[in-house]
Amino acid sequence: MVAVFLFLGVCGATLTTSANANAFLKAKAHHHEDRISAEELQTSLLAEVEGTFGEGSATSRVKQFEQTLAPLYAALPKNENGYLGHTTVRYALHRLFVQRHGWVVKGLDGSFSDNATLSAGLLKENVPAYIQELVEKQLGGRGMGLHDLAVLASTTEHLIHDEAIKRVGGAFQAQGVLPTETLNETIADELLNMYMATYILGEDLSNISSQEALALLADMSEVYMAWNETKKFVQMVRQEVVHSDASAEQKASGNLDFSLVARIAERVSEQFGRFQDRDCKVMKNDLVRMGGDIAKAGRVRLSDFYKPALDGQWQFQETAPYLRQLGALDESDPERPRVIIANYIASQTNCIGASSFYSICCIDECEGLLGHIENQIAAPEVTPSQLIDIVSKLSSSSVSSPRDISTELKDRLQDIASHHGGTVPLHGRLFAQWMHHAYPLECQFPHLSGTTFSHTADEWLEMTGQDASATSEDMLVHVEKASRLGASQEEATLPWAHEEELLVVRPPPANQAEASSMVGNIRNMVVFAAMGLAAYSLVQQSMQPKSGKAAVFAEKLLV
């Protein structure tokens, strides 16, 4: 039976804020239930809607998103109306922000679940889902076209940028600097460092005193291993923004104002994911080196995974049960458990809770590979021969091209195609599994829906009462057991599960595309005008909680 499959697990599951027990931070961040008011939602949504009728920053931003999203939109399966369905929209937005900034945006994994009315404010992690449902309601349930998707993406990014500006204001207040003051570069860097410290730790300056904020900043070199490199990165971004955006007077004097510092903070948040991904690459290289003879299969023995921690390092200490729920443990041979390198790198344990709206996780290398295939095909399905031709020429950080695709991989591809009438769906579990076999160090193994979850270490402790970090005694048990068993000739074999799960079950109608006629454009304008008029009243409505059965079903779709 083919099931609906939400691929957020394959591309990096939507995550909640936590800086605890990850590979980059050595301190526990505070967790706050950040909310946003109805007025803020209304303002942001109306700004993007109004931008579709004129010129300005909103119009430019929506057009940029349309250009960025066009290849992905063309390749995604459409509903019976020729548009993107509800689940596909979230999948597209998730991949957009991961590719664009390294952001794993919260709320793109299911419907909002806040039980309070909007008069009390909406949890920020529920905002993307709520805005999506608001837009879909105004579109009459037909689904979203490219322009609709761009407006939704632009609104989400607008809200994120607004949050960055508020964080900058908090940094000014914590440092005792008025927003109206003129700043030299030294003071600006101090403010940006304060902003960056709270950004990395997921801290809200409105919830702590100025003294606590200054103490937090003073401890950053102990809390965050790459703090010195991060400060240099922020200074580099400051120089770039001043060069491109500062007035002639500011360039001559070297002074900055609040507006320019806010723009620097926005640019930092957009680029930080790529910057910190350098640490992810170092971690990957370490795991590959530890993996030895099975690294080519994208694995490292759990016993070898633990050895650095037993030698005094603080990385690679997650317990086997926690790795299992993250989907990072291969137990196809129960006696010799192995860590799946790609799944571990992309997991929650290596994320930074940078924002109330998103976490920053390691860049998914498979996203670039899949994106290249989508750009080549521009359709949701492809023949095996086309795929073999593309993949044989597609290199990665660990796979050189051109290469000969093995007979086993060709046979697997034919099996998938035979399951789907001769073509391979690009957004199905079986093809994701095939990509893991073709690029085991870049593409994650896609577990069956509902068998793994991206819980944070804090959530894991709350759910199970168990710490996510293994004790030295627990790690030593695995090391000693592996020593007794010795090596296995089968350890490099990659598992294959025959169950298929699709992003969209119903195949798209042949040759159906989104209408682009004058009538269609006018209809979109009317729809968005109506959405603008209705936004204020709709955001005042109470959000009904999902029923228990519906919540369980939504959770089951996650990987």
C-alpha positions in Angstrom: 0.0 0.0 0.0 1.5 3.3 -1.1 1.3 5.9 1.8 1.6 9.6 2.0 5.2 10.5 2.8 6.4 13.9 4.2 10.0 14.1 3.2 11.1 16.6 5.9 12.8 13.7 7.6 14.9 13.0 4.5 15.9 16.6 4.0 16.4 17.4 7.7 13.3 17.3 9.9 11.7 20.4 11.3 13.2 21.0 14.7 12.5 22.9 17.9 14.8 25.2 19.7 17.6 23.6 21.7 21.3 24.2 22.0 21.7 21.3 24.5 24.0 18.4 23.8 24.8 19.3 20.3 28.2 19.1 18.5 28.9 22.8 18.6 27.6 24.1 22.0 28.8 23.0 25.4 26.1 24.8 27.4 22.4 24.5 27.8 20.2 27.2 26.4 17.0 28.5 27.9 13.8 27.6 26.1 11.0 30.1 25.9 7.6 29.8 24.3 7.9 32.9 22.1 4.7 34.3 20.7 3.7 36.8 18.0 0.7 39.1 18.1 -2.1 39.2 15.7 -1.1 42.7 14.7 2.4 41.6 13.7 1.0 38.7 11.6 -1.4 41.1 10.0 1.2 43.6 9.2 3.7 41.1 7.7 1.0 39.3 5.6 -0.5 42.6 4.3 2.9 43.9 3.4 3.6 40.9 1.1 0.0 41.0 -0.4 0.1 44.7 -1.1 3.5 44.2 -2.7 1.9 42.1 -5.5 0.1 45.2 -6.7 3.0 47.7 -7.0 6.7 48.2 -6.8 8.9 48.2 -3.8 10.8 45.8 -1.5 7.9 43.4 -1.1 7.4 43.1 -4.9 11.1 42.6 -5.5 11.3 40.0 -2.7 8.3 38.0 -4.1 9.8 38.1 -7.6 13.1 36.8 -6.3 11.4 34.0 -4.6 9.4 33.1 -7.8 12.7 32.8 -9.7 14.3 30.7 -7.0 11.3 28.4 -6.6 10.6 28.0 -10.3 12.8 24.9 -10.9 11.5 23.1 -7.7 7.9 24.1 -8.5 8.2 22.6 -12.0 9.5 19.3 -10.6 7.0 18.8 -7.8 3.8 16.7 -8.2 0.6 18.8 -8.6 -2.9 18.1 -7.4 -5.9 17.5 -9.6 -6.2 21.3 -10.2 -2.6 21.6 -11.4 -1.4 23.3 -8.2 0.7 22.3 -5.1 -1.3 20.6 -2.4 -1.0 21.3 1.3 1.8 18.8 2.2 3.8 19.7 -1.0 3.7 23.4 -0.1 5.3 22.7 3.2 7.8 20.3 1.6 8.8 23.1 -0.9 9.1 25.8 1.8 11.2 23.5 3.9 13.6 22.8 1.1 13.7 26.4 0.0 14.9 27.7 3.4 17.3 24.9 3.9 18.9 25.6 0.5 18.7 29.4 0.8 20.0 29.9 4.3 20.5 26.6 6.1 17.3 27.4 8.1 15.1 24.5 9.3 11.9 26.5 9.8 9.6 25.2 12.5 5.9 24.7 11.8 6.4 23.1 8.4 5.9 19.6 9.7 2.2 19.7 10.4 -0.8 21.9 11.3 -0.5 24.4 14.1 -1.3 22.9 17.5 -1.7 26.0 19.7 -4.8 25.8 21.8 -4.9 29.5 22.7 -6.6 32.3 20.9 -4.7 34.8 18.8 -5.5 37.4 21.4 -2.9 35.7 23.6 -0.5 35.5 20.7 0.5 32.6 18.5 3.5 30.5 19.2 6.1 31.5 16.6 6.8 27.9 15.7 3.2 27.6 14.6 3.2 30.8 12.5 4.3 29.3 9.1 1.6 26.6 9.3 -1.1 29.1 10.3 -0.2 31.6 7.5 -0.3 28.7 5.0 -3.7 27.7 6.2 -4.9 31.3 6.0 -3.6 31.6 2.4 -5.1 28.3 1.4 -8.5 29.2 2.8 -8.5 32.4 0.7 -7.5 30.4 -2.4 -10.6 28.2 -1.9 -8.7 25.0 -1.5 -7.5 24.8 -5.1 -3.8 24.6 -4.0 -1.0 27.0 -4.5 0.6 28.2 -7.7 4.2 29.5 -8.0 3.2 33.1 -7.2 1.2 32.0 -4.1 4.1 30.0 -2.9 6.5 32.9 -3.3 4.2 35.2 -1.3 4.1 32.6 1.5 7.8 32.3 1.5 8.3 36.0 1.4 6.0 36.5 4.4 7.8 33.9 6.4 11.2 35.5 5.7 9.8 39.0 6.5 8.7 37.8 9.9 12.1 36.3 10.5 13.8 39.5 9.6 11.5 41.4 11.9 12.6 39.1 14.7 16.3 39.9 13.9 15.6 43.6 14.2 14.0 43.1 17.6 17.0 41.1 18.7 19.3 44.0 17.6 17.1 46.4 19.7 17.6 44.0 22.7 21.3 44.2 22.2 21.3 48.0 22.2 19.3 48.0 25.4 21.5 45.4 27.1 24.6 47.4 26.2 23.0 50.7 27.4 23.1 52.2 23.9 20.2 54.3 22.5 18.9 53.4 19.1 19.3 57.0 18.0 23.1 57.1 18.8 25.8 57.2 16.1 28.1 54.3 16.6 31.8 53.8 15.7 32.9 50.4 14.5 34.1 49.2 17.9 30.7 49.8 19.6 28.9 48.4 16.6 31.0 45.2 16.8 30.2 44.9 20.6 26.5 45.2 19.8 26.7 42.7 17.0 28.6 40.3 19.3 25.8 40.5 21.8 23.2 39.9 19.1 25.3 36.9 17.8 25.6 35.3 21.3 21.9 35.4 21.9 21.3 34.2 18.3 23.6 31.1 18.7 22.1 30.2 22.1 18.5 30.8 21.1 18.3 33.3 24.0 15.7 36.1 24.2 17.2 39.3 25.7 13.8 40.4 26.9 13.8 37.5 29.4 17.1 38.3 31.0 18.7 41.3 32.7 21.5 43.4 31.2 23.9 41.9 33.7 22.9 38.3 32.7 23.3 39.3 29.0 26.8 40.7 29.6 27.8 37.5 31.6 26.5 35.4 28.8 28.6 37.3 26.3 31.7 37.0 28.5 31.3 33.2 28.6 30.8 32.6 24.9 34.4 31.5 24.2 33.8 28.6 26.7 30.3 27.9 25.5 30.7 27.9 21.8 33.9 26.5 20.3 33.9 28.6 17.2 33.2 31.9 18.9 36.4 33.7 17.8 35.9 32.6 14.2 32.3 33.7 14.5 33.2 37.2 15.6 35.6 37.5 12.6 32.7 36.3 10.3 30.4 39.0 11.7 33.1 41.7 11.2 33.5 40.5 7.6 29.7 40.8 7.0 29.7 44.3 8.6 32.4 45.4 6.2 30.4 44.0 3.2 27.2 45.7 4.3 28.8 49.0 5.0 30.5 48.9 1.5 27.2 48.1 -0.2 24.5 49.8 1.8 26.1 52.7 3.8 25.7 56.3 2.8 28.7 58.2 1.5 28.9 60.1 4.8 28.9 56.8 6.8 31.6 55.3 4.6 33.7 58.4 5.1 33.3 58.6 8.8 33.1 54.9 9.6 30.1 55.5 11.8 27.0 53.4 11.8 23.4 53.8 12.9 20.7 51.4 14.2 19.3 50.8 10.7 22.7 49.7 9.3 23.4 47.5 12.3 20.0 45.8 11.8 20.8 45.2 8.1 24.1 43.6 9.2 22.3 41.4 11.6 19.8 40.3 8.9 22.7 39.5 6.5 24.5 37.6 9.3 21.4 35.4 10.0 21.1 34.7 6.3 24.7 33.6 5.9 25.5 32.0 9.2 24.2 28.6 8.1 26.8 28.3 5.4 29.5 29.7 7.7 28.9 27.2 10.5 28.6 24.3 8.0 32.4 24.3 7.9 32.2 22.7 11.3 29.8 20.1 9.9 32.3 19.2 7.2 35.0 18.8 9.8 32.7 16.5 11.8 31.9 14.5 8.7 35.6 14.0 7.8 36.2 12.9 11.4 33.4 10.3 11.2 34.6 9.0 7.8 38.1 8.6 9.2 36.7 6.7 12.2 34.6 4.6 9.8 37.6 3.0 8.2 36.6 0.1 5.9 32.8 0.7 6.2 33.0 4.5 5.7 32.4 4.0 1.9 28.9 2.7 2.9 28.3 5.9 4.9 28.7 4.1 8.3 30.9 4.1 11.3 30.7 1.4 14.0 29.0 2.5 17.2 32.0 1.3 19.1 34.4 3.4 17.0 31.9 6.3 17.2 32.3 6.3 21.0 36.1 6.0 21.2 36.9 9.7 20.9 34.6 10.5 23.9 36.3 7.7 25.9 39.6 9.4 25.1 38.4 12.7 26.6 36.6 14.5 23.7 33.1 15.8 24.3 31.7 15.0 20.9 30.0 11.7 19.8 28.4 10.8 23.1 24.7 10.2 22.1 23.2 7.0 23.5 22.1 4.2 21.2 18.4 4.8 22.0 18.6 8.5 21.3 20.5 7.8 18.0 17.8 5.3 17.1 14.9 7.8 17.5 16.9 10.3 15.5 17.2 7.8 12.7 21.0 7.7 12.9 21.4 4.1 13.9 21.7 1.2 11.5 20.8 -2.0 13.3 20.4 -4.2 10.2 23.0 -6.3 12.0 21.8 -6.1 15.7 25.1 -7.4 17.0 27.1 -4.7 15.2 25.1 -1.4 15.4 26.5 1.4 13.2 25.9 5.1 13.0 24.6 6.4 9.7 26.9 9.3 9.0 24.6 11.4 6.8 21.7 10.9 9.1 23.8 11.8 12.2 25.2 14.9 10.6 21.7 16.2 9.7 20.1 15.3 13.0 18.9 17.5 15.8 22.0 16.9 17.9 24.0 19.1 15.5 21.6 22.0 15.3 21.7 25.5 16.8 18.5 27.0 18.2 19.1 30.4 16.6 15.6 31.7 16.3 12.1 31.3 17.5 11.2 30.6 13.9 14.0 28.2 12.8 17.0 26.2 13.8 20.3 26.1 11.9 21.4 22.6 11.1 24.1 21.2 8.9 23.6 21.8 5.2 22.0 18.8 3.5 24.4 17.9 0.7 21.8 15.7 -0.9 19.6 18.7 -1.4 22.0 20.0 -4.0 22.2 16.6 -5.7 18.4 16.3 -5.8 18.0 19.9 -7.0 20.3 19.2 -9.9 18.2 16.2 -11.0 15.0 18.3 -10.6 16.5 21.1 -12.7 17.4 18.6 -15.4 14.1 16.8 -15.5 11.6 19.6 -14.6 9.0 17.0 -13.8 8.0 14.8 -10.9 8.8 11.5 -12.6 11.6 10.3 -14.8 12.6 7.1 -16.6 15.5 5.0 -15.2 17.6 5.6 -18.3 17.4 9.4 -17.8 18.3 9.1 -14.2 21.3 6.9 -14.9 22.5 9.3 -17.5 22.2 12.3 -15.1 23.6 10.6 -12.0 26.6 9.0 -13.8 27.7 12.6 -14.5 26.8 14.1 -11.1 29.7 14.3 -8.6 29.5 15.0 -4.9 32.1 15.7 -2.1 32.8 11.9 -2.0 31.8 10.6 -5.4 33.7 11.5 -8.6 32.2 11.7 -12.0 31.8 10.5 -14.6 31.3 7.0 -13.1 29.7 3.7 -14.1 26.5 3.0 -12.2 26.7 -0.5 -10.8 24.4 -3.2 -12.0 22.8 -3.5 -8.6 21.9 0.2 -8.6 20.5 -0.1 -12.1 18.4 -3.1 -11.1 17.1 -1.2 -8.0 16.0 1.7 -10.2 14.2 -0.7 -12.6 12.4 -2.2 -9.7 11.2 1.2 -8.5 10.0 2.0 -12.1 8.2 -1.2 -12.4 6.4 -0.4 -9.2 5.2 2.9 -10.7 4.3 2.0 -14.3 7.7 2.6 -15.9 8.9 5.8 -14.3 10.6 6.8 -11.0 8.9 9.3 -8.7 11.6 11.8 -7.6 9.8 12.5 -4.3 9.3 9.0 -3.0 10.9 7.0 -0.3 12.3 4.4 -2.7 14.1 6.9 -4.8 15.5 8.6 -1.6 16.7 5.2 -0.6 18.3 4.8 -4.0 20.1 8.1 -3.6 21.4 7.0 -0.3 22.9 3.9 -2.0 24.3 6.1 -4.8 25.6 8.8 -2.4 25.9 7.1 1.0 27.9 9.9 2.6 25.7 12.7 1.3 22.1 11.4 1.3 20.3 10.2 4.3 18.7 6.8 4.6 14.9 7.4 4.6 13.3 5.5 7.4 9.6 4.5 7.2 7.2 7.2 8.4 6.5 7.2 12.1 9.6 5.1 13.1 12.0 8.0 13.8 11.5 11.5 15.3 13.7 14.6 15.5 13.3 15.2 19.3 15.8 17.4 21.0 17.9 16.1 23.9 15.6 18.0 26.3 12.5 16.5 24.7 14.0 13.1 24.8 14.8 13.5 28.6 11.2 14.7 29.2 9.7 11.9 27.2 11.8 9.0 28.5 13.5 10.2 31.6 16.8 9.2 30.0 19.8 11.4 29.3 20.7 11.7 25.6 24.4 11.5 26.4 25.9 8.1 27.2 27.9 7.4 30.3 31.5 6.2 30.0 30.3 2.8 31.2 27.7 2.5 28.5 30.1 3.5 25.8 32.7 1.0 27.1 30.2 -1.8 26.9 29.8 -1.3 23.1 33.6 -1.0 22.6 34.3 -4.2 24.5 31.6 -6.1 22.7 32.8 -5.0 19.3 36.3 -6.2 20.3 35.0 -9.6 21.2 33.0 -10.0 18.0 35.7 -8.8 15.6 35.1 -7.6 12.1 32.3 -8.8 9.8 32.5 -9.3 6.1 28.9 -8.0 5.7 29.4 -4.7 7.5 29.6 -2.6 4.3 26.2 -3.9 3.0 23.6 -1.2 2.8 20.1 -2.1 3.9 17.1 -1.9 1.5 13.5 -1.7 2.5 10.9 -2.3 -0.2 8.1 -0.1 1.2 7.2 2.9 -0.9 5.9 6.2 0.5 5.1 9.2 -1.7 4.9 12.9 -1.2 1.7 12.9 -3.3 -0.2 9.6 -3.8 -2.3 10.7 -6.8 -0.2 11.1 -10.0 -0.4 14.4 -11.7 -2.7 14.7 -14.8 -0.7 14.4 -18.1 0.4 17.8 -19.6 -1.5 19.7 -16.9 0.1 23.0 -15.9 -0.8 26.1 -14.0 -3.0 28.5 -16.0 -1.1 31.6 -16.9 -3.8 33.4 -18.9 -5.0 37.0 -18.3 -8.1 35.6 -16.6 -5.9 33.5 -14.3 -3.7 36.5 -13.4 -6.8 38.7 -12.6 -8.2 35.9 -10.5 -5.0 35.7 -8.4 -5.1 39.5 -7.9 -8.6 39.4 -6.7 -7.9 36.5 -4.4 -4.9 38.3 -2.8 -6.9 41.5 -2.5 -9.6 39.6 -0.7 -7.0 38.0 1.5 -5.6 41.4 2.4 -9.1 42.6 3.4 -9.8 39.4 5.4 -6.4 39.1 7.1 -7.2 41.2 10.1 -10.5 39.5 11.0 -9.1 36.1 10.4 -6.1 36.5 12.6 -8.4 37.5 15.4 -10.2 34.1 15.3 -9.5 31.4 17.8 -7.6 28.4 16.4 -9.4 25.2 17.1 -7.1 22.4 18.5 -6.7 19.4 16.4 -8.5 16.2 17.5 -6.4 13.5 19.1 -6.9 11.2 16.1 -5.9 13.9 13.6 -2.8 14.8 15.7 -1.7 11.2 15.8 -2.1 10.9 12.0 -0.1 14.1 11.4 2.6 12.8 13.6 2.7 9.5 11.8 3.6 11.2 8.6 6.8 12.5 9.9 10.1 10.8 9.4 
